[in-house]
Amino acid sequence: MADVRAFTGVRYDTEKSGPLEQLVSPPYDVIGDAQREELYAKSPYAIVRVDYTKPLPADSGDEKYARAASDYSEWLDRGILIREARPVIYYVEEDYIGEFGRNRTRCGFLAAVRVEDAESGFYRPHEKTLEGPKADRLKLTKATRANLSPVFSLYDDPENIIDDCLAGWKKENAGEPVYTVVEPDGVTVRMWTVDDDAVAGTIAKAMAPKSFFIADGHHRYETALQYRDEMREANPDCTSEEPWNFLLMYLVNLWSPGLTVLPAHRGAFDLVDFSAEQCIAKLAENFDLDVFDGSVDELIQKLFQQRGQGSFFGMAINGDDRLWFLTLKDDIDLDTVLSRRAPPLRPLDVTLLHSLIIEDVLGVDEQAQAAHTNLKYVKEASALLEMVKSGEVQAGFFLNPTPVDQVKAVAETGERMPQKSTYFYPKLVTGLLINPLD
């Protein structure tokens, strides 16, 4: 059974720490060096100082993790961070602008979830992970003994039992949220503490037979698994109720109308002997290619209009001022051309892009893809086009997002999609809540 429960979270006391806008940050894996400097400058208590500590020139090894642990411990001792008096659930709403300027609100909740092996059937990953990020997160977890940011997961609740329960609680009981924070990109986040045993019980009962699908945070989840296993080995008399058997998770109903999945477009660079003519000729073996007479925004709009009707991509090539619209040919047998991929992966646009284009046409093998040796992942189509024009990348490929039902179908089979197959927007900020593991 899935074990989802209330917990005593650690959060900022903003009367001592200052405004939350100066403290929170994006997830560590989307922060560059320049943005980290900006986040550091906002506050001596910024969560980035613990979650994504700067290395110093004098460092010879893992000193940054010791600094992170020292800052975290000091903030607790000084009351900058406070621990909840009793176990609660945390209800979260996020107002944001979705695709094509639509106003959306995503609702979810933060809870402690028992860490389960993939074989249990309750934990369903869908993307491949890398050893480097997992090693980094494990060192940080060992140093701080805390989950500093949540794993973002989806659960299957078409009857909306949990959403209705939380909405009812909010209507009858909620006052002002404990936090309201407006992020730099305009996303407004509100969080309430749900100090109600009946609500926690309803959530626990509804979640018990369900599995969860990881939307964002695969490395953090697998880190939690490894940390749990190491703690079990070090504590042979453990009871399975120790805090390190659980991790911080942000859970959203996959049928929620506020759930948005965006594409991560691809830019290819440092390609050997690349030429536009050869690229177009090779693509023509599997795709119909048409010059697209319009802007990149109009290209994205056309991709949107074609969703669910086949497999389509946009393309731009350095040195070629044209935009291209690619359509998978009707006579292409996916079971034949993608026989090297597992059947659940073959219909996915990201599989077609990575296999038939990035690998077969551009010559970037799976190892290079995993290492990001020749690939950049770009959220904004206009930004990718500028990278193509400037020569930062030699070719850019635009695609539709992976539908949630396809993510669910792949996860249920135990297969893994290519990295960055999904971009669930918005990403929940780090710094709202911490799960202590001691």
Steps between C-alpha positions, in 0.01 A plus 500: 500500500613855431570678829423873480484687827517832682839603640671769703656712228770763538432843350615859518386736775472802272500740793864402553605392151344778297260473204469162333566656159860552616536143624348252254662381179428284197597132527878467511524322165375799301726758669808623316805657663386857428154442645649335807705815563182708471315274743790508747496880495133520598541378856745334740218250561420418137424129462742477207784534752402160639338324205757602235803627689773681306836328479789719615845523338661353813277192497689178443206262526156504655531805724192660346277234653642571844428870449144417399450291813651772718270769361194277533585414862569863587169619351315242709686601816426870444133448416541612138351161422228359725352153532125442501359422844309192378463301177299677230430487127591806292252617234646698208347711223701647212361768268686525172469579131499183294530435129390780269431741788232300682456561874528176696501387864666175605402348834696238691626403841829431675532189714746239622494189280658169586794425270427188296705295257393508136408131526228588751283645224427818698793700363488549123787694343489593133838662426860379507732629771872577516748393767660844547189684621403207724845499665474875559154476659605204717796692643273793575237278664763334719640837605171675579286196589207662325298508178559859396265495201205280409461234235209607276268206430162434344230265625198357322175624660233549231231529769686798653463360851810673632456828313139524621606422856763774500268747326235431765751548780613830348142627466408414860823547693775679317595851593788684347775276358815467708693602189427695185793550270519651151780352294704703248312341209166613644390169654315561829529221758278469807549238773277407795567264790216248517491416871209259471529130580181420305642654180833321550308175551294549184814565297682201648205268429448630145872476416557156653411291191652744252840527337667829431665615179808717539462821302818673618768383740608155380853554632367613839276196531775253413727685743239450774493128418877472531506704822229278651693186407821631652320602819336158525839334471644729766199444729415127494243541780302766314118487509414643154341800674819707510478834312752385239246244378301793360562791266342835424260479206278750321197314364262615225207314348590414141140587403531848648395771251787713628769250398714622210770311311728705276755374247874524541629580152837363387805675361788297354858633503858384435377263230780354288481559123149643528339653193147626449469326163594157635278547804196584287570211263524247784188635669305453177533122538247500785341846493319729261674839520325827422638851524295683761405852397450671836660592830625254758198585718273410212695177455435409864133584450483264201663224704235559766222474243638166377517335843354152504490474121845354436864581565622847404809709565637842414860554397748783452856463367788740540578673172153426362250782562201272451287325759397145421194295590564125522224238477563131558409317179179297508668182376764492775462188715613601848537139609758459223696826510493510881541129567791589732257682730246339732146500353354756750768751398457477124199735455656783704617811318809517722591144403464582131707815542779334697513180292416592141646851500754563775652153485447381141531833315727709722711211628466580870491164677320422826814544710563848361132587548513397865816702556354806321814497285319624192155602626347801668147499639321832455158600636427799278469446126610855426815452709588183311454676166741773612752233599471352150544838332803587712667165437488395865322190373513362147142377490193552715197273525162608632246250629171461680493407869456137598135450603444397861316184397808387305724573800267287713492217245880486472552517878255215556708271279822581685667653193697827508466784251795712383614776734294820498206325338266701719507849643222544752441869550537673733772330702425532870750732664757368746482657845131472581554194717770260619455143622742420787635144499614481862 
